[in-house]
Each structure stands twice: as structure tokens, then as C-alpha cells.
Amino acid sequence: MPGTEQTPTEEGVPSDRLPDEVVADLLAEDRCRHVLATLYAADGPVTVCDLARVVLARERGVDPDAVDEAEAAAAREDLFQEQLPRLTPTGLVEYDSLFGSVSLGTDDERVRAAVE
């Protein structure tokens, strides 16, 4: 998996695991944290449009219905240009271009603990 390293476990067996530095870097950015928190809270895939609206609402502390269409569109573009290109290679997030949806990929306990 891209972005992972072979990290020996306590038993000495290598495992695919994101390096701690990568996890820390992703969690250091507010919008990435909001994206991951939204996906952990979702029951399944979320369209990029809905994800943008919910992430922006989380950032502002408002209801998603209170987010203006133009602002949601700008957040959607930011997701496509900034967050998704950073998150998808790690395997934490999967993007389905056919449906325009995003879902969790790998469930990393360090990420889950930080965003829940």
C-alpha cells in the first residue's frame, strides 16, 4: 500500500502500517481531521458534495443545511485539490470516481482515536 512501511510488530512480523509521522502530519491539518471524522461517523460512502458541506459545517460549528451552495462548492474544490490527493495514497480514504463518493479505506486505530 502506498504511504505505508513494513513495521515490525512485537512478534517481529512486518505489518503494513502508516508511519507515525504520516499520521501526525495528516491529523495536524484541521480539514483532514474533519474529513476523517466525517467518514468515521458515516455508515458508508459519502458523496464529495455532501462531504464538503459537512466538513465546512464542522469547521464552522453550524448545521450542514446552513452552508451556502457557493461555499460548499469552494470546499468541494479544496477537497479535490488538497485533501483527497493527500489522503487517498495512504489508504485511509478511498475515492470512487464512478459515483463521486468517498469512504474509509483502512481503519487505523490512531486516526480513529484522534477524530472520535
C-alpha positions in Angstrom: 0.0 0.0 0.0 1.5 3.4 -0.9 2.5 5.6 2.0 2.9 2.6 4.3 6.1 1.0 5.6 6.8 -2.5 6.8 6.9 -2.0 10.5 7.8 -5.0 12.7 5.2 -5.9 15.3 6.0 -7.0 18.8 6.1 -10.5 17.4 8.7 -9.4 14.8 6.3 -9.9 11.9 6.2 -7.0 9.4 2.8 -5.2 9.0 1.6 -2.6 6.6 1.1 0.5 8.8 1.3 4.1 8.1 4.4 5.7 9.7 3.6 7.7 12.8 4.9 10.8 11.1 2.4 10.5 8.3 -0.5 10.1 10.7 0.7 13.1 12.7 1.0 15.2 9.5 -2.5 14.3 8.4 -4.0 14.9 11.8 -2.2 18.2 12.1 -4.4 19.7 9.4 -7.9 20.7 10.6 -9.7 19.9 7.3 -8.1 16.5 7.0 -9.2 15.7 10.6 -12.7 16.9 9.7 -12.8 14.7 6.6 -11.7 11.7 8.6 -14.1 12.4 11.4 -17.0 12.7 9.0 -16.1 9.4 7.3 -15.7 7.6 10.6 -19.2 8.8 11.6 -20.8 7.9 8.3 -22.4 4.5 7.7 -20.8 4.1 4.3 -19.7 6.1 1.3 -20.4 9.9 1.2 -20.6 11.9 -2.0 -17.9 14.5 -2.3 -20.6 17.2 -2.4 -22.1 16.0 0.9 -18.6 15.6 2.4 -17.7 19.1 1.5 -20.9 20.5 3.1 -20.5 18.5 6.3 -16.8 19.3 6.7 -17.4 23.0 6.2 -20.3 22.9 8.7 -18.0 21.1 11.2 -15.3 23.8 10.8 -17.9 26.5 11.4 -19.8 24.7 14.1 -23.1 25.0 12.2 -25.7 22.7 10.7 -24.8 21.4 7.2 -28.1 22.9 5.9 -26.7 26.4 6.9 -23.8 26.1 4.5 -24.2 28.2 1.3 -24.0 26.4 -2.1 -21.1 28.6 -3.3 -19.2 28.0 -0.1 -19.9 24.2 -0.3 -18.6 24.3 -4.0 -15.4 26.0 -2.9 -14.9 23.4 -0.1 -15.6 20.7 -2.6 -12.8 22.0 -4.9 -10.5 22.2 -2.0 -11.2 18.6 -1.2 -10.4 17.6 -4.7 -7.2 19.7 -4.9 -5.8 19.3 -1.4 -7.3 16.7 1.0 -8.2 13.8 -1.3 -4.8 13.8 -3.0 -3.1 13.6 0.4 -5.5 11.0 2.0 -6.1 8.5 -0.8 -2.5 7.4 -1.3 -2.3 6.5 2.4 -5.2 4.0 2.0 -7.1 5.7 4.8 -9.6 7.1 2.3 -10.9 5.6 -0.9 -12.4 7.7 -3.7 -14.9 6.2 -6.2 -14.8 8.3 -9.3 -17.7 6.5 -10.9 -20.1 7.5 -8.0 -18.2 10.6 -6.9 -18.1 9.2 -3.4 -15.5 8.9 -0.6 -15.3 6.2 2.0 -12.9 4.9 4.7 -10.3 2.6 3.5 -8.0 1.3 6.2 -9.2 1.7 9.8 -6.2 3.0 11.7 -6.7 3.0 15.4 -4.5 6.0 15.9 -6.6 8.1 13.5 -9.9 6.8 14.9 -8.8 7.7 18.4 -7.8 11.2 17.3 -11.0 12.1 15.4 -13.7 10.5 17.5 
